[in-house]
Amino acid sequence: MNGDGLGSPPWGPADPVPDLDDTQAIPGLGSIPGPNGARGPGSDGTGPDGAGADGDAESPDGPAATGGKNGKSGKGRRRRRSFWRELPVLVIVALVLALLIKSFALQAFFIPSASMENTLEIGDRVLINKIVYHLRPIHRGDIVVFDGTGSWDFDTPPASSNIFSKAVDEAEGLVGISKDPNIYIKRVIGLPGDHVACCNAAGQVTVNGVPLSESSYLYPGNAPSTQKFSITVPAGRLWVMGDHRLVSYDSRGHLGDPGGGTIPESGVLGRAFVIIWPPSRWGFLNIPATFEQPQLNASNAAAGGSTAALDAALDNGTPVRSAASPLPLALGFAGAVPITWLQRKARRRLKSRRERRS
């Protein structure tokens, strides 16, 4: 202790005496006041240079450096950057969805010739439904698009099984480029187990002994057939004919081929159900009333036909061609927009959570 009884100071004689004007900052609570009650620099919310403690002081480069008076220009730039960043994702998702739609749901085909006139004319574009036959069996009177490889076309090399090649073909088909020469379109006349013949005393085609009244779809002036035939359709196969019988190279022209001119049900790609182009030709392709005769199925059952039947391309063989249609792409973009929006919203929510945690 010293002579005054106050004890010795807490520092040694050789240690420098602290300046009582110095202050210590406590994070979040400002600073400890000095001996005269004054606070240190920045204790009133401003830094040593008079700038706000939260960094809101005006930049030396002026308002433009901080995005304008209200920051609107900065937000606009961020929105533009966000749009261009999201656009490739949107396009990719739309293309993937369009390819899936074309492969498994809907596809357009171009009619290049006359064997389905007047139901389908040269230049028509039809849309086929690829899902329908997963929900119901093929019906008599359906207009089907099918692959003739192995049933009508034997000289064409088989399609490549390479996944990449198939993907390229699907992408080309999306814009109307088709390399497959073996795709045909005809009307189903006979189902598995049906006995199809021509002609009866009235010159009509008969199915299971029941005559077909074909005037509603047959080309004007055409006879049902000038060629006689009689065949029982094998299991798993179909007898198909064009509506313009005089020029249609259909099942009648392939009687000497394996299957006796019939085509496999497995080769059917889908049902043509609507004409989408030109606009003046727009309309649905319905099943003619003659195929709704109940005797057709009754006669098939009596003859021991298949239970599947009960449940239930062109001149000179010119194949139909895959046609460009905006529908798959439009549906793809329609599906891509909400998907992209949802993933963007999820990404923002995840980012917000990370920021709160940090």
C-alpha positions in Angstrom: 0.0 0.0 0.0 1.1 3.6 -0.5 1.3 6.3 2.0 -2.3 7.3 1.5 -3.6 3.8 2.4 -5.1 3.3 -1.0 -3.0 0.5 -2.1 -0.8 0.3 -5.1 -2.2 0.8 -8.7 -3.0 -2.4 -10.7 -0.2 -1.8 -13.1 3.5 -1.9 -12.6 5.7 1.2 -12.5 7.2 0.2 -15.9 3.8 -0.3 -17.6 2.3 2.6 -19.6 -0.6 4.2 -17.9 -3.8 3.7 -20.0 -5.4 6.7 -21.5 -8.7 7.2 -19.8 -10.2 8.7 -22.9 -9.9 5.4 -24.7 -13.1 3.3 -24.9 -13.8 -0.3 -25.6 -16.6 -1.2 -28.0 -19.1 -3.9 -26.9 -20.6 -5.5 -30.0 -24.3 -4.6 -30.3 -24.3 -2.2 -27.3 -22.2 0.8 -28.6 -19.2 1.8 -26.6 -18.3 2.4 -22.9 -18.4 6.1 -22.2 -15.2 7.8 -21.3 -14.6 9.6 -18.1 -16.3 12.7 -19.3 -19.5 10.8 -20.5 -18.5 11.0 -24.1 -18.9 8.0 -26.4 -16.2 6.9 -28.8 -16.4 7.3 -32.5 -19.3 5.5 -34.1 -21.3 5.3 -30.8 -24.0 7.6 -32.2 -24.5 5.3 -35.2 -22.0 7.0 -37.4 -18.5 6.0 -38.3 -15.4 8.1 -38.0 -16.1 9.8 -41.3 -19.8 10.4 -40.5 -20.9 7.3 -42.4 -23.8 5.4 -41.0 -22.9 2.3 -39.0 -25.1 0.1 -41.1 -23.3 1.2 -44.3 -26.1 3.2 -45.7 -24.1 6.3 -46.4 -24.1 7.5 -49.9 -21.4 6.0 -52.1 -18.7 8.4 -53.2 -19.6 7.5 -56.7 -23.2 8.8 -56.4 -26.6 7.2 -56.5 -25.9 5.2 -59.7 -23.3 3.1 -57.8 -26.0 1.7 -55.5 -28.6 1.1 -58.2 -30.3 4.5 -58.3 -32.4 6.4 -55.7 -34.7 3.4 -55.0 -32.5 0.6 -56.2 -35.0 0.0 -59.1 -32.4 -0.2 -61.8 -30.4 -2.8 -59.8 -33.5 -4.9 -59.3 -34.3 -4.6 -63.0 -30.8 -5.9 -63.9 -31.2 -8.7 -61.5 -34.5 -9.7 -63.0 -33.0 -9.6 -66.5 -30.1 -11.7 -65.4 -32.5 -14.2 -63.7 -34.6 -14.4 -66.9 -31.7 -15.2 -69.1 -30.4 -17.7 -66.5 -33.8 -19.5 -66.4 -34.4 -19.5 -70.1 -32.1 -22.4 -71.0 -33.7 -24.5 -68.3 -37.1 -23.6 -69.6 -36.2 -24.6 -73.1 -34.6 -27.9 -72.1 -37.5 -28.9 -69.9 -40.0 -28.0 -72.7 -38.0 -30.1 -75.3 -37.9 -33.1 -73.0 -41.6 -32.9 -72.3 -42.3 -32.4 -76.1 -40.2 -35.5 -76.9 -42.1 -37.5 -74.2 -45.5 -36.4 -75.6 -44.5 -37.3 -79.2 -43.1 -40.6 -78.1 -45.9 -41.8 -75.9 -49.0 -39.6 -76.4 -49.5 -37.6 -79.6 -47.8 -37.4 -83.0 -48.6 -35.7 -86.3 -48.4 -37.4 -89.7 -48.5 -36.0 -93.3 -50.6 -37.7 -95.9 -48.7 -37.7 -99.2 -51.0 -39.8 -101.4 -54.6 -40.8 -102.3 -55.5 -44.3 -100.9 -57.5 -42.9 -98.0 -59.5 -40.4 -100.0 -61.9 -38.8 -99.5 -61.6 -39.4 -95.8 -58.0 -38.2 -95.9 -56.7 -36.1 -98.8 -53.2 -35.4 -100.1 -51.6 -32.8 -97.9 -53.7 -33.5 -94.8 -52.0 -33.7 -91.5 -53.5 -36.0 -88.9 -52.8 -36.5 -85.2 -52.5 -39.9 -83.8 -53.3 -41.0 -80.2 -50.7 -43.4 -78.9 -52.4 -43.9 -75.5 -55.8 -45.1 -76.6 -54.8 -48.7 -77.2 -53.4 -49.0 -73.7 -56.9 -48.2 -72.5 -59.0 -50.2 -75.0 -58.5 -52.7 -77.7 -58.4 -51.8 -81.4 -61.9 -51.5 -82.9 -63.1 -52.3 -86.4 -63.3 -49.0 -88.4 -60.4 -47.4 -86.6 -57.9 -45.6 -88.8 -54.5 -46.7 -87.7 -50.9 -45.7 -88.4 -48.6 -48.7 -88.3 -45.1 -49.9 -89.0 -45.0 -52.3 -91.9 -41.5 -53.7 -91.1 -41.6 -57.5 -91.1 -45.2 -57.7 -92.5 -45.3 -55.6 -95.7 -41.7 -54.5 -95.9 -39.0 -57.2 -95.8 -36.1 -55.5 -97.7 -35.7 -52.6 -95.3 -32.9 -53.0 -92.7 -34.1 -53.0 -89.1 -34.0 -49.7 -87.2 -31.0 -49.1 -85.0 -31.5 -50.2 -81.4 -28.9 -47.6 -80.3 -30.5 -45.3 -77.6 -28.7 -42.2 -78.9 -29.8 -42.9 -82.5 -33.4 -43.3 -81.4 -33.2 -40.0 -79.4 -31.9 -38.2 -82.6 -34.7 -39.8 -84.7 -37.3 -38.6 -82.2 -35.8 -35.1 -82.1 -35.9 -35.0 -85.9 -39.5 -36.3 -86.0 -40.4 -33.4 -83.6 -39.7 -30.9 -86.4 -41.2 -33.1 -89.1 -38.1 -34.9 -90.4 -38.8 -38.6 -90.7 -36.5 -41.3 -92.1 -38.8 -44.2 -91.6 -40.2 -45.4 -95.0 -42.3 -48.2 -93.6 -45.1 -46.2 -91.8 -48.6 -46.6 -93.3 -52.1 -45.5 -92.6 -55.2 -47.7 -93.2 -58.7 -48.5 -91.9 -59.1 -51.6 -89.7 -61.7 -54.0 -91.3 -61.0 -57.3 -89.6 -59.9 -58.1 -86.0 -58.2 -61.3 -84.8 -60.5 -64.2 -85.4 -62.7 -62.4 -87.9 -63.5 -64.0 -91.3 -63.2 -61.2 -93.9 -64.3 -61.9 -97.5 -65.3 -60.3 -100.7 -67.6 -60.3 -102.2 -71.2 -61.4 -101.5 -73.9 -61.4 -104.1 -74.4 -57.6 -103.6 -70.7 -57.0 -104.2 -70.1 -56.1 -100.5 -67.2 -56.9 -98.2 -68.4 -59.2 -95.4 -67.0 -59.6 -91.9 -68.1 -62.9 -90.1 -70.8 -63.1 -92.8 -72.2 -59.6 -92.0 -72.1 -57.2 -95.0 -70.5 -53.8 -94.5 -72.3 -50.7 -95.7 -69.3 -48.6 -96.7 -70.9 -45.8 -98.7 -70.2 -43.2 -96.0 -66.4 -43.5 -96.3 -65.7 -45.3 -99.6 -64.3 -43.1 -102.4 -67.2 -42.1 -104.7 -67.6 -44.5 -107.6 -65.3 -47.2 -106.0 -66.5 -50.8 -105.6 -65.8 -52.3 -102.2 -63.2 -54.4 -104.0 -62.5 -55.6 -107.5 -60.3 -58.4 -106.1 -61.8 -61.5 -104.4 -60.4 -62.7 -101.1 -61.4 -64.8 -98.1 -59.3 -65.0 -95.0 -59.6 -65.7 -91.3 -57.5 -63.1 -89.5 -54.8 -64.9 -87.3 -54.5 -64.1 -83.6 -52.7 -60.9 -82.9 -53.1 -59.5 -86.4 -55.4 -57.1 -88.3 -56.9 -56.9 -91.8 -56.6 -53.3 -93.1 -57.8 -51.5 -96.3 -57.7 -48.0 -97.7 -60.9 -46.0 -98.4 -59.9 -45.4 -102.0 -60.0 -49.0 -103.0 -59.0 -48.7 -106.6 -55.6 -47.2 -105.7 -55.0 -48.6 -102.2 -52.2 -51.1 -101.9 -53.4 -52.7 -98.7 -53.9 -56.1 -97.2 -55.3 -57.4 -100.5 -51.9 -56.7 -102.2 -50.0 -58.7 -99.6 -51.9 -61.9 -99.7 -48.8 -63.8 -100.5 -46.8 -62.4 -97.6 -46.5 -64.1 -94.2 -49.8 -63.4 -92.4 -51.7 -63.5 -95.6 -51.7 -59.6 -95.9 -52.5 -59.0 -92.3 -50.4 -56.8 -90.0 -49.4 -57.4 -86.4 -51.3 -55.5 -83.7 -47.9 -54.8 -82.1 -47.0 -52.8 -85.2 -49.8 -50.2 -84.6 -48.4 -46.9 -83.5 -51.7 -45.3 -82.7 -55.2 -44.2 -83.9 -55.6 -41.3 -86.2 -58.4 -39.3 -84.6 -58.3 -35.8 -86.0 -57.3 -33.8 -89.0 -55.3 -30.8 -87.8 -54.3 -29.2 -91.2 -55.4 -27.5 -93.3 -57.9 -25.5 -91.2 -60.6 -26.0 -93.8 -60.3 -29.8 -93.4 -60.3 -29.8 -89.6 -62.5 -32.6 -88.1 -62.6 -35.8 -86.0 -62.2 -39.2 -87.6 -65.0 -41.2 -86.1 -65.8 -44.9 -86.5 -68.5 -45.4 -89.2 -71.8 -46.8 -88.1 -71.6 -50.0 -90.1 -68.8 -51.2 -87.7 -71.1 -50.9 -84.8 -73.4 -53.7 -85.9 -73.8 -56.1 -82.9 -74.0 -59.1 -85.4 -70.3 -58.6 -86.1 -69.2 -59.6 -82.7 -72.0 -62.3 -82.3 -70.9 -64.0 -85.5 -67.2 -63.8 -84.5 -68.1 -65.5 -81.2 -70.1 -68.2 -82.9 -67.1 -68.9 -85.2 -64.8 -69.2 -82.2 -63.1 -65.8 -82.7 -60.8 -64.2 -80.2 -62.2 -62.6 -77.0 -60.0 -59.6 -77.7 -62.1 -59.0 -80.9 -65.3 -59.2 -78.8 -64.0 -56.5 -76.5 -63.7 -54.5 -78.8 -49.8 -45.5 -96.8 -51.2 -45.3 -99.5 -51.6 -45.7 -103.3 -48.9 -48.2 -104.4 -47.9 -48.6 -100.7 -46.5 -45.1 -100.3 -45.8 -44.6 -96.6 -47.0 -41.7 -94.6 -44.4 -39.3 -93.2 -44.0 -37.8 -89.8 -45.1 -34.2 -89.9 -44.2 -31.2 -87.9 -46.8 -30.2 -85.4 -46.7 -27.3 -82.9 -48.8 -29.3 -80.4 -46.1 -31.4 -78.7 -43.9 -28.3 -78.4 -46.8 -26.2 -77.2 -47.7 -28.8 -74.6 -44.0 -29.1 -73.7 -43.7 -25.4 -73.0 -47.1 -25.4 -71.2 -45.7 -28.0 -68.8 -42.2 -26.5 -68.6 -43.4 -23.1 -67.3 -44.9 -24.4 -64.0 -42.1 -26.9 -63.5 -39.4 -24.2 -63.9 -41.4 -21.8 -61.7 -41.6 -24.5 -58.9 -37.9 -25.4 -59.0 -37.0 -21.7 -59.0 -39.3 -21.1 -56.0 -37.8 -24.2 -54.2 -34.3 -22.9 -54.9 -35.1 -19.5 -53.4 -36.7 -21.0 -50.3 -33.6 -23.2 -49.8 -31.4 -20.2 -50.2 -33.5 -18.2 -47.7 -33.2 -21.0 -45.1 -29.4 -21.1 -45.5 -29.2 -17.4 -45.0 -31.2 -17.5 -41.8 -29.1 -20.3 -40.5 -25.9 -18.4 -41.2 
